[in-house]
């Protein structure tokens, strides 16, 4: 419930609690319309009967109240429209824990709900305030980013190039399959140095496979004289 400052002899008394409430209002950059209405009612109730507030002042204050309510409704509608426009889009949300730890989550916005004057987005089964949205990206961008990240991680788990051996065959062939399936846009998310390293791993593994094949005994029996 909003704090209401008392009127004494027709004057508004701003005590410590009211000043604290005012600080909170300044933080939010808006005065709650209920608090504004209660202020107006309190002014009417406790006005000095010898110097009553004029009708003109009341009309002016009521007009201010109407403008405030209209502005708040407009802000709420704008926020809901912004949130609704994100449904079906890929977003990255940023959250900060009580300990200051920053975490990111990415995924498609599945739905939007409006609770307590705030738009809430449904992403990956979790709900986040609209203010937590850090980045809005199209699906092609996220797909390319995720493929490049996964590929670089897979390469980092391989032994160094000089120590690569045939036992790493399956891992390198999996990397080759993904790398060769990527288009130019997706490959652009991988640095030129990393692209060259991937190609070097693939080339060396192909050489190792060829050597292994040549070292295997011929199948089908002995040579005829």
C-alpha positions as a Markdown table, in Angstrom:
| # | Residue | x | y | z |
|---|---|---|---|---|
| 1 | Unk | 0.0 | 0.0 | 0.0 |
| 2 | Unk | 1.3 | 3.4 | -0.9 |
| 3 | Unk | 2.5 | 5.8 | 1.8 |
| 4 | Unk | 0.4 | 9.0 | 2.2 |
| 5 | Unk | 1.8 | 12.1 | 3.9 |
| 6 | Unk | -0.6 | 13.8 | 6.5 |
| 7 | Unk | -1.9 | 17.3 | 6.1 |
| 8 | Unk | -1.7 | 19.6 | 9.2 |
| 9 | Unk | -3.4 | 23.0 | 9.1 |
| 10 | Unk | -3.8 | 22.6 | 5.3 |
| 11 | Unk | -0.1 | 21.9 | 4.8 |
| 12 | Unk | 1.6 | 18.7 | 3.7 |
| 13 | Unk | 3.9 | 17.3 | 6.4 |
| 14 | Unk | 6.8 | 15.3 | 4.9 |
| 15 | Unk | 8.1 | 13.0 | 7.6 |
| 16 | Unk | 11.1 | 10.6 | 7.5 |
| 17 | Unk | 8.9 | 7.7 | 6.2 |
| 18 | Unk | 7.5 | 9.9 | 3.5 |
| 19 | Unk | 10.9 | 11.1 | 2.4 |
| 20 | Unk | 12.1 | 7.5 | 2.1 |
| 21 | Unk | 9.0 | 6.7 | 0.1 |
| 22 | Unk | 9.8 | 9.6 | -2.2 |
| 23 | Unk | 13.3 | 8.3 | -2.7 |
| 24 | Unk | 11.8 | 5.0 | -3.8 |
| 25 | Unk | 9.5 | 6.9 | -6.2 |
| 26 | Unk | 12.4 | 8.7 | -7.7 |
| 27 | Unk | 14.2 | 5.5 | -8.2 |
| 28 | Unk | 11.2 | 4.2 | -10.3 |
| 29 | Unk | 10.8 | 7.6 | -12.0 |
| 30 | Unk | 7.1 | 7.5 | -11.5 |
| 31 | Unk | 4.5 | 8.1 | -8.7 |
| 32 | Unk | 2.0 | 5.3 | -8.3 |
| 33 | Unk | -1.4 | 6.4 | -9.4 |
| 34 | Unk | -3.0 | 5.0 | -6.2 |
| 35 | Unk | -0.6 | 7.1 | -4.1 |
| 36 | Unk | -1.4 | 10.2 | -6.2 |
| 37 | Unk | -5.2 | 9.6 | -5.7 |
| 38 | Unk | -4.7 | 9.1 | -2.0 |
| 39 | Unk | -2.7 | 12.3 | -1.8 |
| 40 | Unk | -5.6 | 14.2 | -3.5 |
| 41 | Unk | -8.2 | 12.7 | -1.2 |
| 42 | Unk | -6.1 | 13.5 | 1.9 |
| 43 | Unk | -5.7 | 17.1 | 0.7 |
| 44 | Unk | -9.4 | 17.5 | 0.3 |
| 45 | Unk | -10.0 | 15.9 | 3.7 |
| 46 | Unk | -7.5 | 17.9 | 5.7 |
| 47 | Unk | -7.5 | 21.2 | 3.8 |
| 48 | Unk | -7.7 | 24.4 | 5.9 |
| 49 | Unk | -11.4 | 25.5 | 5.9 |
| 50 | Unk | -10.3 | 29.1 | 6.1 |
| 51 | Unk | -8.2 | 28.8 | 3.0 |
| 52 | Unk | -9.8 | 26.0 | 1.0 |
| 53 | Unk | -8.3 | 24.8 | -2.2 |
| 54 | Unk | -9.9 | 26.4 | -5.2 |
| 55 | Unk | -11.9 | 24.4 | -7.8 |
| 56 | Unk | -9.4 | 25.4 | -10.4 |
| 57 | Unk | -6.6 | 23.8 | -8.4 |
| 58 | Unk | -8.7 | 20.6 | -8.0 |
| 59 | Unk | -9.4 | 20.5 | -11.7 |
| 60 | Unk | -5.7 | 21.0 | -12.4 |
| 61 | Unk | -4.8 | 18.2 | -10.0 |
| 62 | Unk | -7.4 | 15.8 | -11.4 |
| 63 | Unk | -6.1 | 16.6 | -14.9 |
| 64 | Unk | -2.6 | 15.7 | -13.7 |
| 65 | Unk | -3.9 | 12.5 | -12.2 |
| 66 | Unk | -5.6 | 11.6 | -15.5 |
| 67 | Unk | -2.4 | 12.3 | -17.4 |
| 68 | Unk | -0.4 | 10.2 | -14.9 |
| 69 | Unk | -2.8 | 7.3 | -15.3 |
| 70 | Unk | -2.8 | 7.5 | -19.1 |
| 71 | Unk | 1.0 | 7.6 | -19.1 |
| 72 | Unk | 1.2 | 4.6 | -16.9 |
| 73 | Unk | -1.3 | 2.7 | -19.0 |
| 74 | Unk | 0.6 | 3.7 | -22.1 |
| 75 | Unk | 3.9 | 2.4 | -20.6 |
| 76 | Unk | 2.2 | -0.9 | -19.6 |
| 77 | Unk | 0.8 | -1.3 | -23.1 |
| 78 | Unk | 4.2 | -0.5 | -24.7 |
| 79 | Unk | 5.9 | -3.0 | -22.5 |
| 80 | Unk | 3.4 | -5.7 | -23.3 |
| 81 | Unk | 3.7 | -5.0 | -27.1 |
| 82 | Unk | 7.5 | -5.2 | -26.8 |
| 83 | Unk | 7.3 | -8.5 | -25.0 |
| 84 | Unk | 4.7 | -9.9 | -27.4 |
| 85 | Unk | 6.9 | -9.0 | -30.4 |
| 86 | Unk | 9.5 | -11.3 | -29.1 |
| 87 | Unk | 7.3 | -14.5 | -29.1 |
| 88 | Unk | 9.0 | -17.0 | -31.5 |
| 89 | Unk | 12.3 | -15.1 | -31.6 |
| 90 | Unk | 15.6 | -16.3 | -30.2 |
| 91 | Unk | 16.8 | -14.3 | -27.2 |
| 92 | Unk | 19.7 | -14.3 | -24.7 |
| 93 | Unk | 18.7 | -13.5 | -21.1 |
| 94 | Unk | 21.1 | -12.3 | -18.5 |
| 95 | Unk | 20.5 | -12.9 | -14.8 |
| 96 | Unk | 22.4 | -11.8 | -11.7 |
| 97 | Unk | 22.2 | -13.8 | -8.5 |
| 98 | Unk | 22.2 | -12.4 | -5.0 |
| 99 | Unk | 25.9 | -13.2 | -4.9 |
| 100 | Unk | 26.6 | -11.2 | -8.0 |
| 101 | Unk | 27.1 | -14.2 | -10.3 |
| 102 | Unk | 26.1 | -13.5 | -13.9 |
| 103 | Unk | 24.5 | -16.3 | -15.9 |
| 104 | Unk | 23.2 | -16.4 | -19.5 |
| 105 | Unk | 20.4 | -18.5 | -21.0 |
| 106 | Unk | 19.4 | -18.6 | -24.6 |
| 107 | Unk | 16.4 | -20.0 | -26.4 |
| 108 | Unk | 13.1 | -19.2 | -28.1 |
| 109 | Unk | 10.4 | -17.1 | -26.4 |
| 110 | Unk | 7.4 | -19.4 | -26.2 |
| 111 | Unk | 4.9 | -17.2 | -24.5 |
| 112 | Unk | 4.4 | -13.9 | -22.6 |
| 113 | Unk | 2.4 | -13.3 | -19.4 |
| 114 | Unk | 1.7 | -10.0 | -17.7 |
| 115 | Unk | 1.9 | -10.2 | -13.9 |
| 116 | Unk | 1.9 | -7.3 | -11.4 |
| 117 | Unk | 2.5 | -4.7 | -14.0 |
| 118 | Unk | 5.5 | -6.6 | -15.6 |
| 119 | Unk | 5.9 | -8.6 | -18.8 |
| 120 | Unk | 7.3 | -12.1 | -18.2 |
| 121 | Unk | 8.8 | -14.2 | -21.0 |
| 122 | Unk | 8.8 | -18.0 | -21.1 |
| 123 | Unk | 12.2 | -19.3 | -22.3 |
| 124 | Unk | 13.3 | -22.9 | -22.1 |
| 125 | Unk | 10.7 | -23.7 | -19.4 |
| 126 | Unk | 11.8 | -20.8 | -17.2 |
| 127 | Unk | 10.3 | -17.3 | -16.8 |
| 128 | Unk | 12.3 | -14.1 | -17.1 |
| 129 | Unk | 11.3 | -10.4 | -16.8 |
| 130 | Unk | 11.5 | -8.5 | -20.0 |
| 131 | Unk | 14.3 | -6.4 | -18.5 |
| 132 | Unk | 16.5 | -9.5 | -18.3 |
| 133 | Unk | 16.7 | -9.8 | -22.1 |
| 134 | Unk | 20.3 | -9.0 | -23.1 |
| 135 | Unk | 20.2 | -9.9 | -26.8 |
| 136 | Unk | 17.7 | -10.6 | -29.5 |
| 137 | Unk | 19.0 | -12.7 | -32.3 |
| 138 | Unk | 17.6 | -14.6 | -35.3 |
| 139 | Unk | 17.7 | -18.4 | -35.4 |
| 140 | Unk | 20.4 | -18.5 | -38.1 |
| 141 | Unk | 22.7 | -16.4 | -35.9 |
| 142 | Unk | 22.3 | -18.7 | -32.8 |
| 143 | Unk | 22.6 | -21.9 | -34.9 |
| 144 | Unk | 25.9 | -20.7 | -36.4 |
| 145 | Unk | 27.2 | -19.5 | -33.0 |
| 146 | Unk | 26.3 | -22.8 | -31.3 |
| 147 | Unk | 27.8 | -24.9 | -34.1 |
| 148 | Unk | 31.0 | -23.0 | -34.0 |
| 149 | Unk | 31.3 | -23.1 | -30.3 |
| 150 | Unk | 30.6 | -26.9 | -30.2 |
| 151 | Unk | 33.1 | -27.5 | -32.9 |
| 152 | Unk | 35.9 | -25.5 | -31.3 |
| 153 | Unk | 35.2 | -27.2 | -28.0 |
| 154 | Unk | 35.5 | -30.7 | -29.7 |
| 155 | Unk | 38.8 | -29.7 | -31.3 |
| 156 | Unk | 40.2 | -28.5 | -27.9 |
| 157 | Unk | 39.6 | -32.0 | -26.5 |
| 158 | Unk | 41.8 | -33.6 | -29.1 |
| 159 | Unk | 45.5 | -34.3 | -28.4 |
| 160 | Unk | 48.0 | -31.8 | -30.0 |
| 161 | Unk | 48.4 | -32.3 | -33.8 |
| 162 | Unk | 51.8 | -34.1 | -33.5 |
| 163 | Unk | 50.3 | -36.6 | -31.0 |
| 164 | Unk | 47.2 | -37.3 | -33.0 |
| 165 | Unk | 46.8 | -41.1 | -33.7 |
| 166 | Unk | 44.3 | -43.5 | -35.2 |
| 167 | Unk | 42.6 | -43.9 | -31.9 |
| 168 | Unk | 41.2 | -40.4 | -32.4 |
| 169 | Unk | 39.6 | -41.4 | -35.7 |
| 170 | Unk | 35.9 | -41.2 | -34.6 |
| 171 | Unk | 36.3 | -37.8 | -32.9 |
| 172 | Unk | 38.0 | -36.3 | -35.9 |
| 173 | Unk | 35.6 | -37.8 | -38.4 |
| 174 | Unk | 32.7 | -36.3 | -36.4 |
| 175 | Unk | 34.4 | -32.9 | -36.5 |
| 176 | Unk | 34.9 | -33.3 | -40.2 |
| 177 | Unk | 31.3 | -34.2 | -40.8 |
| 178 | Unk | 30.0 | -31.1 | -38.9 |
| 179 | Unk | 32.7 | -28.8 | -40.4 |
| 180 | Unk | 32.0 | -29.8 | -44.0 |
| 181 | Unk | 28.2 | -29.4 | -43.5 |
| 182 | Unk | 28.6 | -25.8 | -42.4 |
| 183 | Unk | 27.9 | -23.0 | -44.9 |
| 184 | Unk | 30.1 | -19.9 | -45.3 |
| 185 | Unk | 28.1 | -17.8 | -42.9 |
| 186 | Unk | 28.4 | -20.5 | -40.2 |
| 187 | Unk | 32.1 | -20.9 | -40.8 |
| 188 | Unk | 32.5 | -17.1 | -40.4 |
| 189 | Unk | 31.9 | -17.7 | -36.7 |
| 190 | Unk | 35.2 | -19.6 | -36.5 |
| 191 | Unk | 38.5 | -17.7 | -36.8 |
| 192 | Unk | 40.8 | -18.3 | -39.7 |
| 193 | Unk | 43.4 | -19.8 | -37.4 |
| 194 | Unk | 40.8 | -22.3 | -35.9 |
| 195 | Unk | 39.6 | -23.2 | -39.4 |
| 196 | Unk | 43.1 | -24.0 | -40.5 |
| 197 | Unk | 43.7 | -26.0 | -37.4 |
| 198 | Unk | 40.5 | -28.0 | -38.0 |
| 199 | Unk | 41.5 | -28.7 | -41.6 |
| 200 | Unk | 45.0 | -29.7 | -40.5 |
| 201 | Unk | 43.5 | -32.3 | -38.0 |
| 202 | Unk | 41.2 | -33.6 | -40.8 |
| 203 | Unk | 44.1 | -33.9 | -43.3 |
| 204 | Unk | 46.4 | -35.7 | -40.8 |
| 205 | Unk | 43.6 | -38.1 | -39.8 |
| 206 | Unk | 43.0 | -38.9 | -43.5 |
| 207 | Unk | 46.7 | -39.6 | -43.9 |
| 208 | Unk | 46.6 | -41.9 | -40.8 |
| 209 | Unk | 43.6 | -43.8 | -42.1 |
| 210 | Unk | 45.4 | -44.3 | -45.5 |
| 211 | Unk | 48.5 | -45.6 | -43.7 |
| 212 | Unk | 46.4 | -48.0 | -41.6 |
| 213 | Unk | 44.7 | -49.2 | -44.8 |
| 214 | Unk | 48.0 | -49.8 | -46.6 |
| 215 | Unk | 49.4 | -51.7 | -43.6 |
| 216 | Unk | 46.5 | -54.2 | -43.5 |
| 217 | Unk | 47.2 | -57.6 | -45.1 |
| 218 | Unk | 45.4 | -58.2 | -48.5 |
| 219 | Unk | 42.1 | -60.1 | -48.1 |
| 220 | Unk | 41.2 | -63.0 | -50.4 |
| 221 | Unk | 44.1 | -65.5 | -50.2 |
| 222 | Unk | 47.6 | -65.8 | -51.5 |
| 223 | Unk | 48.9 | -64.4 | -54.8 |
| 224 | Unk | 48.9 | -66.7 | -57.8 |
| 225 | Unk | 52.2 | -67.7 | -59.4 |
